[in-house]
Amino acid sequence: MSDSHKHGKLGVMNQAALNNTAKALVAQGKGILAADESTGTIRKRFDKVGVESIPENHRIYRQILFKTHRIEEFISGVIMFDETIRQTTDEGVPFAKNLSDTGIIPGIKVDKGTIDMVNFPGEKITQGLDGLRERLVEYKDMGARFSKWRAVITIGEGIPSDICINSNACFLAIFAALSQEADLVPIVEPEVLMDGAHDIKKSEEVTYKTLKAVFTKLTEYKIYFPGMLLKPNWVHPGKDSGETATDREIAEATLRVLKEVVPPEVPGIVFLSGGDNPGESTSHLDAMNEIDDAPWQLSFSFGRALQEPVLKSWAGKAENIEAAQRKFYKRAKLNSLARKGEYKVEMESI
């Protein structure tokens, strides 16, 4: 970035504000709701429960989540999709303001999804850098205080390639630099997918390689580590491997990788659920926090693992809203307990 730009409209990042927001997002006992499903993803989820996927139904559903009574006890922030941050509550209050007024930090997904990498079959690169600087300024004006970018790494025959890992790492670093310039805390999400027949050892190896590349690029791009968060996958056997791993094994393997590559200055790590069901995701998080010797806050940034029971309970019917909100409150509370290593599987049936 040129010196002339540093003194331009955006100015130099506010490190204190970035650090304060990052720490607030991983405050003790709290985590992040990822309500940033793209139009295509939310359509698939609505189709499963027989709800028409149109903007108004998306709005009603997101409002159910955002206006759940006392949810701010367990939810520190919400990642929204572009459509959602432009929508309002029934009373006409913009969702970002509604969240802020209840003590929840509004955030925004800023990538534009993945596309196939040219010349690298089976691998993906994430779009969305074009115009990102301007979009970040707009989102900040709308009330966002943090941003998120997801990269996808697939394990398969001969993949991931170094080119795929390094290209995605570079894009994540550019995203993080532009976000911090706009005083938005970047959530850096390099997801090594669970899809595939690989064992947990392969998952550990690829996750290490991916995160090593990401933090190398973040360092090169002069990212302010106390003003960012990492959103990684669990180290986990592939879904088609036939292999099972205990929560403790997953926690230990994941922490081994993180301790090798994540600087202690990063305030927190907010895990994605990555295809595990809600109970499994909560159990993994609980096992991580039971080990309790990490230099960062170990938290969550769950989408499906918080929402799946809510969506099934609501199913598009107004009379189900209160029951759906009870489901959301319960899931958020269970994940809050997992942040302290106090979750027990039998709590699922309470």
C-alpha positions as semicolon CSV with decimal commas, in nm:
position;residue;x (nm);y (nm);z (nm)
1;M;0,000;0,000;0,000
2;S;0,146;0,338;-0,093
3;D;0,213;0,610;0,165
4;S;-0,020;0,838;-0,025
5;H;-0,305;0,592;0,017
6;K;-0,238;0,556;0,389
7;H;-0,320;0,922;0,429
8;G;-0,620;0,902;0,197
9;K;-0,986;0,839;0,270
10;L;-0,943;0,513;0,458
11;G;-0,639;0,607;0,663
12;V;-0,429;0,383;0,885
13;M;-0,598;0,095;1,065
14;N;-0,718;0,156;1,420
15;Q;-0,531;-0,125;1,598
16;A;-0,698;-0,067;1,935
17;A;-1,047;-0,088;1,783
18;L;-0,956;-0,404;1,589
19;N;-0,814;-0,571;1,900
20;N;-1,114;-0,475;2,113
21;T;-1,360;-0,612;1,857
22;A;-1,163;-0,934;1,807
23;K;-1,150;-0,993;2,184
24;A;-1,522;-0,917;2,221
25;L;-1,605;-1,175;1,952
26;V;-1,432;-1,447;2,154
27;A;-1,544;-1,326;2,499
28;Q;-1,565;-1,601;2,759
29;G;-1,864;-1,829;2,705
30;K;-1,965;-1,671;2,374
31;G;-1,928;-1,752;2,004
32;I;-2,035;-1,645;1,658
33;L;-2,349;-1,737;1,461
34;A;-2,265;-1,786;1,094
35;A;-2,591;-1,678;0,925
36;D;-2,415;-1,599;0,598
37;E;-2,544;-1,876;0,374
38;S;-2,532;-1,779;0,009
39;T;-2,852;-1,778;-0,197
40;G;-2,771;-2,127;-0,330
41;T;-2,690;-2,275;0,012
42;I;-2,997;-2,140;0,187
43;R;-3,214;-2,269;-0,099
44;K;-3,085;-2,622;-0,036
45;R;-3,159;-2,592;0,335
46;F;-3,506;-2,444;0,279
47;D;-3,584;-2,716;0,022
48;K;-3,522;-2,981;0,289
49;V;-3,793;-2,834;0,513
50;G;-4,032;-2,738;0,233
51;V;-3,994;-2,359;0,257
52;E;-3,984;-2,143;-0,056
53;S;-3,642;-1,980;-0,087
54;I;-3,728;-1,614;-0,147
55;P;-3,579;-1,299;0,016
56;E;-3,881;-1,242;0,242
57;N;-3,864;-1,596;0,384
58;H;-3,489;-1,556;0,432
59;R;-3,562;-1,234;0,624
60;I;-3,826;-1,397;0,845
61;Y;-3,593;-1,687;0,923
62;R;-3,293;-1,465;1,005
63;Q;-3,520;-1,251;1,225
64;I;-3,618;-1,563;1,421
65;L;-3,249;-1,616;1,500
66;F;-3,154;-1,254;1,564
67;K;-3,453;-1,173;1,786
68;T;-3,434;-1,483;2,006
69;H;-3,475;-1,358;2,363
70;R;-3,145;-1,332;2,562
71;I;-2,941;-1,492;2,283
72;E;-2,673;-1,227;2,347
73;E;-2,579;-1,430;2,658
74;F;-2,410;-1,681;2,428
75;I;-2,373;-1,515;2,086
76;S;-2,109;-1,243;2,049
77;G;-2,143;-1,176;1,678
78;V;-2,337;-1,269;1,365
79;I;-2,193;-1,310;1,016
80;M;-2,449;-1,194;0,760
81;F;-2,484;-1,237;0,384
82;D;-2,509;-0,927;0,161
83;E;-2,885;-0,974;0,123
84;T;-2,932;-0,994;0,501
85;I;-2,734;-0,684;0,603
86;R;-2,964;-0,485;0,369
87;Q;-3,282;-0,622;0,532
88;T;-3,477;-0,502;0,835
89;T;-3,685;-0,639;1,120
90;D;-4,066;-0,630;1,106
91;E;-4,040;-0,290;1,277
92;G;-3,815;-0,155;1,000
93;V;-3,489;-0,161;1,202
94;P;-3,187;-0,265;0,993
95;F;-3,062;-0,605;1,108
96;A;-2,714;-0,467;1,183
97;K;-2,863;-0,204;1,417
98;N;-3,099;-0,457;1,575
99;L;-2,803;-0,681;1,658
100;S;-2,588;-0,393;1,786
101;D;-2,872;-0,272;2,008
102;T;-2,880;-0,613;2,180
103;G;-2,502;-0,621;2,229
104;I;-2,424;-0,850;1,935
105;I;-2,152;-0,746;1,688
106;P;-2,266;-0,741;1,321
107;G;-2,036;-0,900;1,064
108;I;-2,041;-0,966;0,691
109;K;-1,927;-1,238;0,452
110;V;-1,742;-1,057;0,174
111;D;-1,620;-1,331;-0,058
112;K;-1,829;-1,420;-0,364
113;G;-1,799;-1,796;-0,346
114;T;-1,568;-2,052;-0,502
115;I;-1,504;-2,140;-0,865
116;D;-1,301;-2,417;-1,027
117;M;-0,932;-2,343;-1,064
118;V;-0,820;-2,338;-1,427
119;N;-0,576;-2,627;-1,502
120;F;-0,625;-2,777;-1,153
121;P;-0,914;-3,027;-1,168
122;G;-1,099;-3,077;-0,840
123;E;-0,960;-2,760;-0,681
124;K;-1,126;-2,427;-0,602
125;I;-1,031;-2,062;-0,571
126;T;-1,247;-1,798;-0,402
127;Q;-1,377;-1,492;-0,591
128;G;-1,449;-1,145;-0,461
129;L;-1,133;-0,931;-0,448
130;D;-1,253;-0,701;-0,729
131;G;-1,415;-0,396;-0,572
132;L;-1,360;-0,533;-0,221
133;R;-1,204;-0,215;-0,081
134;E;-1,515;-0,015;-0,172
135;R;-1,755;-0,284;-0,051
136;L;-1,582;-0,297;0,288
137;V;-1,632;0,078;0,332
138;E;-2,001;0,038;0,245
139;Y;-2,047;-0,253;0,486
140;K;-1,876;-0,058;0,765
141;D;-2,115;0,232;0,700
142;M;-2,402;-0,018;0,734
143;G;-2,279;-0,118;1,079
144;A;-2,049;-0,417;1,017
145;R;-1,750;-0,446;1,250
146;F;-1,597;-0,766;1,118
147;S;-1,572;-0,953;0,787
148;K;-1,520;-1,309;0,668
149;W;-1,361;-1,481;0,366
150;R;-1,373;-1,857;0,308
151;A;-1,123;-2,060;0,109
152;V;-1,181;-2,429;0,032
153;I;-0,912;-2,696;0,022
154;T;-1,005;-3,044;-0,101
155;I;-0,813;-3,363;-0,019
156;G;-0,814;-3,618;-0,301
157;E;-0,597;-3,805;-0,549
158;G;-0,292;-3,581;-0,597
159;I;-0,459;-3,280;-0,436
160;P;-0,441;-3,029;-0,283
161;S;-0,165;-2,881;-0,497
162;D;0,080;-2,623;-0,367
163;I;-0,061;-2,379;-0,623
164;C;-0,413;-2,415;-0,482
165;I;-0,301;-2,374;-0,121
166;N;-0,073;-2,079;-0,195
167;S;-0,322;-1,898;-0,422
168;N;-0,595;-1,923;-0,160
169;A;-0,352;-1,816;0,114
170;C;-0,259;-1,508;-0,089
171;F;-0,625;-1,412;-0,144
172;L;-0,700;-1,458;0,228
173;A;-0,409;-1,227;0,315
174;I;-0,523;-0,956;0,071
175;F;-0,876;-0,981;0,215
176;A;-0,738;-0,951;0,570
177;A;-0,524;-0,647;0,480
178;L;-0,814;-0,466;0,313
179;S;-1,046;-0,548;0,605
180;Q;-0,805;-0,414;0,864
181;E;-0,752;-0,102;0,654
182;A;-1,129;-0,044;0,687
183;D;-1,115;-0,121;1,064
184;L;-1,307;-0,447;1,017
185;V;-1,174;-0,753;1,200
186;P;-1,103;-1,020;0,936
187;I;-1,211;-1,377;1,007
188;V;-0,973;-1,581;0,796
189;E;-1,137;-1,913;0,700
190;P;-0,923;-2,171;0,519
191;E;-1,143;-2,482;0,529
192;V;-0,988;-2,821;0,459
193;L;-1,300;-3,016;0,368
194;M;-1,407;-3,336;0,544
195;D;-1,522;-3,477;0,210
196;G;-1,314;-3,774;0,098
197;A;-1,174;-4,107;0,208
198;H;-0,860;-3,973;0,381
199;D;-0,765;-4,069;0,735
200;I;-0,711;-3,831;1,026
201;K;-0,333;-3,834;0,970
202;K;-0,382;-3,698;0,616
203;S;-0,622;-3,435;0,747
204;E;-0,359;-3,325;1,000
205;E;-0,088;-3,308;0,734
206;V;-0,298;-3,100;0,490
207;T;-0,440;-2,873;0,761
208;Y;-0,086;-2,802;0,883
209;K;0,038;-2,729;0,531
210;T;-0,261;-2,502;0,459
211;L;-0,239;-2,303;0,782
212;K;0,138;-2,271;0,749
213;A;0,093;-2,117;0,403
214;V;-0,186;-1,889;0,528
215;F;0,016;-1,750;0,819
216;T;0,322;-1,707;0,600
217;K;0,114;-1,488;0,367
218;L;-0,057;-1,304;0,653
219;T;0,289;-1,219;0,788
220;E;0,411;-1,105;0,444
221;Y;0,105;-0,880;0,410
222;K;0,174;-0,728;0,754
223;I;-0,154;-0,839;0,909
224;Y;-0,205;-0,716;1,265
225;F;-0,253;-1,050;1,443
226;P;-0,422;-0,913;1,759
227;G;-0,693;-0,771;1,528
228;M;-0,794;-1,089;1,342
229;L;-0,952;-1,428;1,410
230;L;-0,890;-1,768;1,249
231;K;-1,180;-1,993;1,146
232;P;-1,034;-2,339;1,077
233;N;-1,170;-2,690;1,033
234;W;-1,123;-2,967;1,285
235;V;-0,852;-3,220;1,202
236;H;-1,092;-3,500;1,119
237;P;-1,109;-3,829;0,923
238;G;-1,272;-3,799;0,579
239;K;-1,647;-3,867;0,577
240;D;-1,599;-4,158;0,336
241;S;-1,298;-4,309;0,516
242;G;-1,495;-4,546;0,737
243;E;-1,265;-4,427;1,016
244;T;-1,396;-4,283;1,341
245;A;-1,204;-4,067;1,583
246;T;-1,292;-3,972;1,938
247;D;-1,351;-3,612;2,037
248;R;-1,024;-3,626;2,230
249;E;-0,830;-3,752;1,927
250;I;-0,978;-3,479;1,708
251;A;-0,903;-3,214;1,971
252;E;-0,544;-3,328;2,024
253;A;-0,465;-3,352;1,651
254;T;-0,621;-3,010;1,584
255;L;-0,434;-2,843;1,871
256;R;-0,105;-2,997;1,758
257;V;-0,142;-2,824;1,422
258;L;-0,262;-2,492;1,563
259;K;0,023;-2,471;1,814
260;E;0,273;-2,520;1,532
261;V;0,146;-2,236;1,315
262;V;-0,090;-1,988;1,486
263;P;0,083;-1,696;1,660
264;P;-0,021;-1,650;2,024
265;E;-0,108;-1,285;1,945
266;V;-0,420;-1,402;1,758
267;P;-0,697;-1,350;2,019
268;G;-0,912;-1,645;1,925
269;I;-0,990;-1,941;1,703
270;V;-1,354;-1,985;1,600
271;F;-1,413;-2,332;1,462
272;L;-1,642;-2,419;1,172
273;S;-1,854;-2,732;1,204
274;G;-1,761;-2,858;0,858
275;G;-2,037;-3,114;0,812
276;D;-2,052;-3,268;1,159
277;N;-2,395;-3,267;1,320
278;P;-2,474;-3,017;1,598
279;G;-2,396;-3,258;1,884
280;E;-2,067;-3,372;1,731
281;S;-1,951;-3,014;1,674
282;T;-2,029;-2,921;2,034
283;S;-1,848;-3,231;2,163
284;H;-1,534;-3,149;1,962
285;L;-1,532;-2,794;2,099
286;D;-1,580;-2,922;2,452
287;A;-1,285;-3,163;2,418
288;M;-1,064;-2,876;2,295
289;N;-1,149;-2,665;2,597
290;E;-1,105;-2,956;2,840
291;I;-0,740;-2,978;2,732
292;D;-0,717;-2,611;2,830
293;D;-0,357;-2,521;2,750
294;A;-0,405;-2,311;2,435
295;P;-0,279;-1,950;2,412
296;W;-0,597;-1,837;2,232
297;Q;-0,967;-1,844;2,312
298;L;-1,116;-2,157;2,152
299;S;-1,464;-2,067;2,035
300;F;-1,714;-2,139;1,758
301;S;-1,845;-1,981;1,441
302;F;-2,114;-2,235;1,357
303;G;-2,376;-2,218;1,086
304;R;-2,552;-2,550;1,043
305;A;-2,443;-2,675;1,388
306;L;-2,643;-2,392;1,548
307;Q;-2,925;-2,365;1,294
308;E;-3,021;-2,715;1,179
309;P;-3,265;-2,788;1,468
310;V;-3,406;-2,433;1,440
311;L;-3,485;-2,460;1,070
312;K;-3,648;-2,803;1,113
313;S;-3,857;-2,676;1,403
314;W;-3,972;-2,359;1,223
315;A;-4,042;-2,517;0,879
316;G;-4,188;-2,188;0,753
317;K;-4,481;-2,180;0,998
318;A;-4,548;-1,870;1,213
319;E;-4,690;-2,084;1,493
320;N;-4,354;-2,263;1,525
321;I;-4,143;-1,951;1,581
322;E;-4,127;-1,970;1,962
323;A;-4,036;-2,341;1,954
324;A;-3,765;-2,270;1,694
325;Q;-3,623;-1,992;1,911
326;R;-3,611;-2,226;2,212
327;K;-3,410;-2,470;2,000
328;F;-3,167;-2,193;1,901
329;Y;-3,127;-2,076;2,260
330;K;-3,053;-2,431;2,373
331;R;-2,793;-2,496;2,103
332;A;-2,620;-2,165;2,174
333;K;-2,617;-2,242;2,547
334;L;-2,470;-2,590;2,491
335;N;-2,191;-2,441;2,281
336;S;-2,132;-2,181;2,553
337;L;-2,085;-2,467;2,801
338;A;-1,847;-2,638;2,555
339;R;-1,635;-2,322;2,556
340;K;-1,571;-2,394;2,926
341;G;-1,528;-2,771;2,883
342;E;-1,855;-2,823;3,071
343;Y;-2,075;-2,980;2,801
344;K;-2,203;-3,335;2,849
345;V;-2,368;-3,543;2,575
346;E;-2,670;-3,619;2,797
347;M;-2,754;-3,247;2,790
348;E;-2,876;-3,300;2,432
349;S;-3,194;-3,466;2,557
350;I;-3,283;-3,205;2,819
